[in-house]
Amino acid sequence: QVQLVGSGGGLVQAGGSLRLSCSASGSTLSRYGIGWYRQTPGKERESVAHISAGGNTQYGDFVKGRFTISRDNVKNMVYLQMNDLKPEDTAVYYCNAVTVRRGVPESYWGQGSQVTVSS
């Protein structure tokens, strides 16, 4: 079992930056693919960024080079650096860890961090 704790959210003005962190305990993150998702009220949770166990990254189209996902397997941490934030980035951001163990998929979620971008 993996316990994920997200942190780093807050209030920022448009154009500003925030770095979200996701720390893990209970297991090493090195074997997990890690994703950041976000959700606003009344909308489905959407994928923001993903980094595979091997370090390959993918981003949602709306990111457009503004966000960077990274991982530190020594510290068991994953980060989402968000630059040039826009009001439409306001959401609760969640980290997610996925793997397949003995043919069984496993998925774990952090508790969510509120990001609010003011115009």
GROMACS elastic network, one bead per residue, 0.5 to 0.9 nm:
[ bonds ]
;  ai    aj funct       b0    kb
    1    25     6  0.84873   500
    1    26     6  0.58421   500
    1    27     6  0.66369   500
    1   106     6  0.87960   500
    1   108     6  0.81609   500
    2    24     6  0.64917   500
    2    25     6  0.58067   500
    2    27     6  0.55295   500
    2    28     6  0.81845   500
    2    29     6  0.84338   500
    2    97     6  0.81783   500
    2   107     6  0.88098   500
    2   108     6  0.65572   500
    2   109     6  0.87991   500
    3    23     6  0.81579   500
    3    24     6  0.55715   500
    3    25     6  0.52444   500
    3    26     6  0.61602   500
    3    27     6  0.81374   500
    3   108     6  0.72484   500
    3   109     6  0.77991   500
    3   110     6  0.72477   500
    4    22     6  0.63448   500
    4    23     6  0.56209   500
    4    25     6  0.67137   500
    4    26     6  0.89899   500
    4    95     6  0.74739   500
    4    96     6  0.78637   500
    4    97     6  0.81788   500
    4   108     6  0.72525   500
    4   109     6  0.62918   500
    4   111     6  0.74289   500
    5    21     6  0.80539   500
    5    22     6  0.54709   500
    5    23     6  0.52559   500
    5    24     6  0.65162   500
    5    25     6  0.86134   500
    5    95     6  0.81717   500
    5   109     6  0.84379   500
    5   110     6  0.51020   500
    5   111     6  0.63219   500
    5   112     6  0.80018   500
    6     9     6  0.84339   500
    6    20     6  0.70666   500
    6    21     6  0.55747   500
    6    23     6  0.64647   500
    6    24     6  0.89636   500
    6    93     6  0.83571   500
    6    94     6  0.70052   500
    6    95     6  0.67099   500
    6   110     6  0.57008   500
    6   111     6  0.63827   500
    6   112     6  0.60233   500
    6   113     6  0.61632   500
    7    19     6  0.86211   500
    7    20     6  0.57426   500
    7    21     6  0.51966   500
    7    22     6  0.64101   500
    7    23     6  0.83040   500
    7   112     6  0.78584   500
    7   113     6  0.59732   500
    7   114     6  0.89322   500
    8    18     6  0.70469   500
    8    19     6  0.58749   500
    8    21     6  0.59540   500
    8    22     6  0.87761   500
    8   113     6  0.70360   500
    8   114     6  0.86146   500
    8   115     6  0.85247   500
    9    18     6  0.70382   500
    9    19     6  0.74831   500
    9    20     6  0.61519   500
    9    21     6  0.87157   500
    9    92     6  0.84661   500
    9    93     6  0.80550   500
    9   112     6  0.88197   500
    9   113     6  0.51247   500
    9   114     6  0.52321   500
    9   116     6  0.79187   500
   10    18     6  0.78130   500
   10   113     6  0.78533   500
   10   114     6  0.61415   500
   10   115     6  0.50340   500
   10   116     6  0.61048   500
   10   117     6  0.83951   500
   11    18     6  0.88943   500
   11   114     6  0.83123   500
   11   115     6  0.61458   500
   11   117     6  0.58951   500
   11   118     6  0.73464   500
   12    15     6  0.82890   500
   12    16     6  0.60222   500
   12    17     6  0.71889   500
   12    18     6  0.76412   500
   12    85     6  0.80329   500
   12   115     6  0.79076   500
   12   116     6  0.63390   500
   12   117     6  0.50138   500
   12   118     6  0.62665   500
   13    16     6  0.55402   500
   13    17     6  0.84274   500
   13    85     6  0.76374   500
   13    86     6  0.80515   500
   13    87     6  0.81909   500
   13   116     6  0.83057   500
   13   117     6  0.53388   500
   13   119     6  0.61419   500
   14    17     6  0.85121   500
   14    84     6  0.68553   500
   14    85     6  0.53296   500
   14    87     6  0.62510   500
   14   117     6  0.56957   500
   14   118     6  0.56797   500
   14   119     6  0.53012   500
   15    83     6  0.70133   500
   15    86     6  0.63696   500
   15   117     6  0.86746   500
   15   119     6  0.88402   500
   16    82     6  0.83555   500
   16    83     6  0.61377   500
   16    84     6  0.53813   500
   16    85     6  0.55329   500
   16    86     6  0.82493   500
   16   117     6  0.82944   500
   17    81     6  0.74629   500
   17    82     6  0.54096   500
   17    84     6  0.61498   500
   17    85     6  0.61712   500
   18    80     6  0.82307   500
   18    81     6  0.61746   500
   18    82     6  0.52775   500
   18    83     6  0.67372   500
   18    85     6  0.81555   500
   18   115     6  0.84994   500
   19    79     6  0.67338   500
   19    80     6  0.55553   500
   19    82     6  0.58988   500
   19    83     6  0.85150   500
   20    78     6  0.83291   500
   20    79     6  0.55297   500
   20    81     6  0.64022   500
   20    82     6  0.78597   500
   20    93     6  0.84607   500
   20   113     6  0.80266   500
   21    77     6  0.68540   500
   21    78     6  0.58253   500
   21    80     6  0.64976   500
   21    81     6  0.86898   500
   21    95     6  0.85725   500
   22    76     6  0.85176   500
   22    77     6  0.55744   500
   22    78     6  0.50971   500
   22    79     6  0.62205   500
   22    80     6  0.85355   500
   22    94     6  0.86572   500
   22    95     6  0.63907   500
   22    96     6  0.88644   500
   22   110     6  0.74861   500
   23    75     6  0.81756   500
   23    76     6  0.61508   500
   23    78     6  0.66362   500
   23    79     6  0.88093   500
   23   110     6  0.87994   500
   24    27     6  0.71587   500
   24    28     6  0.73697   500
   24    29     6  0.69035   500
   24    75     6  0.88279   500
   24    76     6  0.57733   500
   24    77     6  0.63945   500
   24    78     6  0.85820   500
   24   110     6  0.89901   500
   25    28     6  0.72439   500
   25    29     6  0.85395   500
   25    76     6  0.77065   500
   27    30     6  0.88613   500
   27    76     6  0.86868   500
   28    31     6  0.69737   500
   28    32     6  0.81166   500
   28    73     6  0.74241   500
   28    74     6  0.87192   500
   28    76     6  0.62548   500
   29    32     6  0.52466   500
   29    33     6  0.79789   500
   29    34     6  0.82514   500
   29    53     6  0.80542   500
   29    71     6  0.88578   500
   29    72     6  0.87984   500
   29    73     6  0.62870   500
   29    76     6  0.56854   500
   29    77     6  0.75610   500
   29    78     6  0.86398   500
   29    97     6  0.77618   500
   30    33     6  0.80602   500
   30    53     6  0.58362   500
   30    54     6  0.83470   500
   30    71     6  0.87545   500
   30    72     6  0.85454   500
   30    73     6  0.54762   500
   30    74     6  0.85445   500
   30    76     6  0.75608   500
   31    52     6  0.86421   500
   31    53     6  0.54133   500
   31    54     6  0.84470   500
   31    98     6  0.86404   500
   31    99     6  0.68462   500
   32    51     6  0.89177   500
   32    52     6  0.69727   500
   32    53     6  0.52963   500
   32    97     6  0.57406   500
   32    98     6  0.53017   500
   32    99     6  0.50156   500
   32   100     6  0.84089   500
   33    50     6  0.72167   500
   33    51     6  0.58032   500
   33    54     6  0.82552   500
   33    55     6  0.86118   500
   33    96     6  0.81639   500
   33    97     6  0.56901   500
   33    98     6  0.52562   500
   33    99     6  0.63652   500
   34    49     6  0.84156   500
   34    50     6  0.56559   500
   34    51     6  0.53491   500
   34    52     6  0.63406   500
   34    53     6  0.76688   500
   34    71     6  0.85995   500
   34    78     6  0.75259   500
   34    95     6  0.69686   500
   34    96     6  0.55321   500
   34    98     6  0.64441   500
   35    47     6  0.72518   500
   35    48     6  0.73750   500
   35    49     6  0.56018   500
   35    51     6  0.63302   500
   35    52     6  0.84558   500
   35    69     6  0.85985   500
   35    94     6  0.81529   500
   35    95     6  0.56383   500
   35    96     6  0.50465   500
   35    97     6  0.65066   500
   35    98     6  0.82782   500
   36    46     6  0.87342   500
   36    47     6  0.63008   500
   36    48     6  0.53865   500
   36    49     6  0.52591   500
   36    50     6  0.63240   500
   36    51     6  0.89619   500
   36    69     6  0.83205   500
   36    79     6  0.89666   500
   36    80     6  0.75719   500
   36    93     6  0.67241   500
   36    94     6  0.55885   500
   36    96     6  0.62543   500
   37    45     6  0.63733   500
   37    46     6  0.54058   500
   37    48     6  0.50394   500
   37    49     6  0.70921   500
   37    50     6  0.88109   500
   37    92     6  0.82763   500
   37    93     6  0.55869   500
   37    94     6  0.51224   500
   37    95     6  0.63102   500
   37    96     6  0.75959   500
   38    44     6  0.85856   500
   38    45     6  0.54897   500
   38    46     6  0.54755   500
   38    47     6  0.66113   500
   38    48     6  0.66718   500
   38    89     6  0.86422   500
   38    90     6  0.87555   500
   38    91     6  0.58359   500
   38    92     6  0.53921   500
   38    94     6  0.59741   500
   38    95     6  0.87474   500
   38   112     6  0.85140   500
   39    42     6  0.84540   500
   39    43     6  0.64239   500
   39    44     6  0.62394   500
   39    46     6  0.63853   500
   39    90     6  0.87138   500
   39    91     6  0.53604   500
   39    92     6  0.53630   500
   39    93     6  0.66198   500
   39    94     6  0.82286   500
   40    43     6  0.55626   500
   40    44     6  0.75106   500
   40    45     6  0.74896   500
   40    90     6  0.75060   500
   40    92     6  0.64776   500
   41    44     6  0.82648   500
   41    91     6  0.82480   500
   43    46     6  0.85472   500
   46    60     6  0.84386   500
   47    50     6  0.77618   500
   47    59     6  0.77338   500
   47    60     6  0.62607   500
   48    58     6  0.84605   500
   48    59     6  0.57802   500
   48    60     6  0.50325   500
   48    61     6  0.84738   500
   48    62     6  0.82172   500
   48    63     6  0.72481   500
   48    67     6  0.86620   500
   48    93     6  0.87859   500
   49    57     6  0.71918   500
   49    58     6  0.55618   500
   49    60     6  0.61045   500
   49    63     6  0.84014   500
   49    67     6  0.81221   500
   49    68     6  0.79109   500
   49    69     6  0.64912   500
   49    80     6  0.81387   500
   50    56     6  0.80116   500
   50    57     6  0.55140   500
   50    58     6  0.51649   500
   50    59     6  0.64364   500
   50    60     6  0.88640   500
   50    69     6  0.70259   500
   51    54     6  0.78088   500
   51    55     6  0.56189   500
   51    56     6  0.53976   500
   51    58     6  0.65683   500
   51    59     6  0.89808   500
   51    69     6  0.67533   500
   51    70     6  0.70896   500
   51    71     6  0.78047   500
   51    78     6  0.89648   500
   52    55     6  0.50338   500
   52    56     6  0.51828   500
   52    57     6  0.65218   500
   52    58     6  0.87449   500
   53    56     6  0.75735   500
   53    99     6  0.89014   500
   55    70     6  0.79406   500
   55    71     6  0.78131   500
   57    68     6  0.87655   500
   57    69     6  0.72225   500
   57    70     6  0.83529   500
   58    69     6  0.86245   500
   59    62     6  0.81200   500
   59    63     6  0.64270   500
   59    64     6  0.81423   500
   59    65     6  0.85162   500
   59    67     6  0.81258   500
   59    68     6  0.84713   500
   59    69     6  0.85808   500
   60    63     6  0.55772   500
   60    64     6  0.78499   500
   61    64     6  0.60654   500
   62    65     6  0.87158   500
   62    66     6  0.88819   500
   63    66     6  0.54736   500
   63    67     6  0.59968   500
   63    68     6  0.89833   500
   63    82     6  0.89296   500
   64    67     6  0.77115   500
   65    68     6  0.75870   500
   65    83     6  0.87948   500
   66    81     6  0.82649   500
   66    82     6  0.60928   500
   66    83     6  0.51532   500
   66    84     6  0.61509   500
   66    85     6  0.77262   500
   67    80     6  0.66864   500
   67    81     6  0.54347   500
   67    83     6  0.59856   500
   67    84     6  0.84996   500
   67    85     6  0.89638   500
   68    79     6  0.79620   500
   68    80     6  0.56294   500
   68    81     6  0.50594   500
   68    82     6  0.66225   500
   68    83     6  0.85468   500
   69    78     6  0.73281   500
   69    79     6  0.56324   500
   69    81     6  0.63884   500
   69    82     6  0.87740   500
   70    77     6  0.86111   500
   70    78     6  0.57526   500
   70    79     6  0.52627   500
   70    80     6  0.65835   500
   70    81     6  0.81983   500
   71    74     6  0.89551   500
   71    75     6  0.86915   500
   71    76     6  0.77131   500
   71    77     6  0.58321   500
   71    79     6  0.61051   500
   71    80     6  0.89005   500
   72    75     6  0.54855   500
   72    76     6  0.58320   500
   72    77     6  0.52298   500
   72    78     6  0.61824   500
   72    79     6  0.82937   500
   73    77     6  0.63795   500
   73    78     6  0.80807   500
   74    77     6  0.78214   500
   75    78     6  0.87790   500
   78    95     6  0.84968   500
   82    85     6  0.65948   500
   83    86     6  0.89907   500
   85    88     6  0.82527   500
   85    89     6  0.64308   500
   85    90     6  0.86853   500
   85   117     6  0.67271   500
   86    89     6  0.53829   500
   86    90     6  0.75788   500
   86   117     6  0.61137   500
   86   118     6  0.77617   500
   86   119     6  0.75127   500
   87    90     6  0.56320   500
   87   116     6  0.73190   500
   87   118     6  0.56591   500
   87   119     6  0.59432   500
   88    91     6  0.80488   500
   88   117     6  0.75587   500
   89   115     6  0.75354   500
   89   116     6  0.74658   500
   89   117     6  0.67012   500
   90    93     6  0.89448   500
   90   114     6  0.77481   500
   90   115     6  0.53458   500
   90   117     6  0.54363   500
   90   118     6  0.83531   500
   91   113     6  0.83314   500
   91   114     6  0.60417   500
   91   115     6  0.54996   500
   91   116     6  0.66343   500
   91   117     6  0.88514   500
   92   112     6  0.58018   500
   92   113     6  0.52979   500
   92   115     6  0.59689   500
   92   116     6  0.84881   500
   93   111     6  0.87445   500
   93   112     6  0.52151   500
   93   113     6  0.51138   500
   93   114     6  0.62512   500
   93   115     6  0.70245   500
   94   109     6  0.68198   500
   94   110     6  0.57439   500
   94   111     6  0.65697   500
   94   113     6  0.65053   500
   95   108     6  0.83516   500
   95   109     6  0.58367   500
   95   110     6  0.52889   500
   95   111     6  0.80121   500
   95   112     6  0.72123   500
   96   107     6  0.68490   500
   96   108     6  0.55438   500
   96   110     6  0.63830   500
   97   106     6  0.79614   500
   97   107     6  0.55912   500
   97   108     6  0.52016   500
   97   109     6  0.66171   500
   97   110     6  0.86625   500
   98   105     6  0.71375   500
   98   106     6  0.54680   500
   98   108     6  0.65721   500
   99   104     6  0.82978   500
   99   105     6  0.57583   500
   99   106     6  0.53244   500
   99   107     6  0.67735   500
  100   103     6  0.56594   500
  100   104     6  0.52446   500
  100   106     6  0.58722   500
  100   107     6  0.87945   500
  101   104     6  0.51823   500
  101   105     6  0.62729   500
  101   106     6  0.71102   500
  102   105     6  0.83663   500
  109   112     6  0.82587   500
  110   113     6  0.86996   500
